[in-house]
Amino acid sequence: MVDVHAHLPTSPDGISPQQDWSYFANLAYGVTTSHDPSSNTEMVFSQAEMVRSGRMVGPRIYSTGTILYGADGDFKAVINSLDDARSNLRRMKAVGAFSVKSYNQPRREQRQQIIQAARELQMEVVPEGGSTFFHNMTMIADGHTGIEHNIPVLPVYKDVKSFWNASKSGYTPTLIVSYGSQFGENFWYDRTNVWEKERLLNFVPRAIIDSRSRRRTTSEFGDYGHIEVSKAVRQIADGGTKVNLGSHGQLQGLGAHWELWMLAQGGMSPLQAIRCATINGASYLGMDNELGSLEVGKLADLIVLDANPLDDIRNTENIKYVMANGRLFNAETMDEEGNSPKQRAKFWWQLARGESMGLNGNSETDIFTTPDCD
């Protein structure tokens, strides 16, 4: 699975953990490639290199790094000329980005300057529409790589569909945070007992799961507007626009499957939804020659399921094994199997007081302990 809008939290204090639980959660649920369109530049690219080298375990990590923010703030990217845009993009490309996020640049010529600089540097530009329909439409006209988050109006008519289908802009609707309606994630907290999912609890701290799922809000089925949004997504996809999966980091790992299932709620067949989660996302990132499908010569990413998702799309959750770049993992435990068997160490919240993580077999370097609990 390729999650093209995956906010994976990185450490805020400049220290990379030996094991990042959000990375494990995503990989355990079959997300083998992720693209984070807004992250801390320093941390995300350094940890991406650690994953690439095998020093950390996780999905293949790509990111825009820090967003090119147009509104006032301590990290505002001032762009008033093509040279300004070139300078910002050269800086991001130097640290490892192949994409940038154009976020709330207030004038169209500023957005167009970013896009022109990106063409020159062979980079992608993903925008943030701010839940504004006219903003989204002009982003398509300007030539952005795609639209991130759903357009917030329904229904969609022939003019929008024809306009979008005639462009080369993709669509990552992130139904899990459905704009203009209830967030799609609320449906799954309401209709499923998330706190009982043992595999999820192997990789996500219980405090995070319980706080969101045990005291949940509820709504009538017809009040979940993400389903109508998903129907509009399918209509746009039927005209030829490639739709991608993006889980927005709402719930690491399992959230990607919720997004996949919500695409099917709008009328996509299981196979169409699976394509959104695999080859479409790889194509969106410019990596469909290497990722996104099982073909000779592509990188060895795959998942092994215990049930057929073509019979029921929710069977995508029933993962037995995950292979990322040729490394095989037991999806339930994330112990590595195959050519290089290795047991996963415990996370910090799974340790007894004073117990080390045991990652290196060296007590002098394994210094993590659990906090005192009264």
Secondary structure, DSSP 8 states (H G I E B T S, - for coil): -EESS------TTS---SS-HHHHHHHHTT--EEEESS--HHHHHHHHHHHHHTSS-SSEEEE--S-EE-SSSTTB---SSHHHHHHHHHHHHHTT-SEEEEE--SSHHHHHHHHHHHHHHT-EEEEE-TT-HHHHHHHHHHT-SEEES--S-SS--HHHHHHHHHS--EEE--GGG-TTS--THHHHHHHS-GGG-HHHHHHS-HHHHHHHHTS-----GGG-THHHHHHHHHHHHHTT--B----TTSSTTHHHHHHHHHHHHTT--HHHHHHHHTHHHHHHTT-TTTSSS--TTS---EEEESS-TTT-GGGGG-EEEEEETTEEEETTT--EETTS-B-----GGGS-TT----SSS-TTT---------
